[in-house]
């Protein structure tokens, strides 16, 4: 078994109550008018997929991908309890293959794989949206810079797309001794083929 899968399976097993109570990210709920009315969407590194459940409630077909089987089993049960279904698959997302022009929208929150981000460009249908919220490098953290986005990096990867929203904010999370962490939020739209 992949070491990351072992680590995350153990974490979801021991902390499931915390994760199962999480709500969809505010970046999505506050910009819900940009979510397509129909189609197939990707919840990347979905965990227990509160976002996927939210999207399924809107009538979308949701592919929830994660390295943790424990998380995806909880996600499917949660969706089922709400009367919805999620298409779930255990996958190492560090450098995956994604079908070209397949998704109407892609959602990536707090998972960094530069090859995966590059795959989004081809995996989205023309006119589709990518919603991202990811950690930015902060010298106070003192960790490996490669595990964090650099300022402006995400926007450069989508510089030829229409930028609907972009912000850098400080958020409090469970890690880093309760210190706020700097994140970048972005919603970008793939150009239509005629653009």
PEJO-V858232 format. One line per field, one symbol per residue. phi: phi as a letter, one per 40 degrees, with the letter a starting at -180 (. if undefined). psi: psi as a letter, one per 40 degrees, with the letter a starting at -180 (. if undefined). burial: I if it has 9 or more other C-alpha atoms within 8 Angstrom, else O. A space follows every 10 residues. Layout:
# PEJO-V858232
phi: ???
psi: ???
burial: ???
This chain:
# PEJO-V858232
phi: .ddccdccdc ccccbddccc ccbcccdccc bccccccahb bbbcfcgcfc ccccccccgc cbcbbacbcd cccccccccc ccgbbbcbac acccaccbcc fbccabbbbg bbacccdccd dccccdgcbb bbaacbcbdc cgbcdccbcc dgcccccbcc bcccaaabbb bcbccffgcc bcbbbabbbc ccccc
psi: ihdddddddd ddddfdddde eiiiidddde feeehidiah ihghfdbefd dddddddeei hhhhhiehdd dddddddddd defiihhihh hhedgihhhi fdidihhhhf hhhddddddd dddiiheiih hihihihhdd dfahdeeiii hedddddfde ihhdihihih ihadaffeii ihihhhhihh iide.
burial: OOOOIIOIIO IIOOOIOOII OOOIOOIIOO OOOOOOOOII IIIIIIIIII IIIIIIOOOI IIIIIIIIII IIIIIIOIII OOOIOIOIII OOIOOIOOOO IIIIIIIIIO OIIOIIIIII OIIIIIIIII IIIIIIIOOO OOOOOOOIII OOOIOOOOOO IIIOOIOOOO OOIOOOOOOI IIIIIIIIII IOOOO
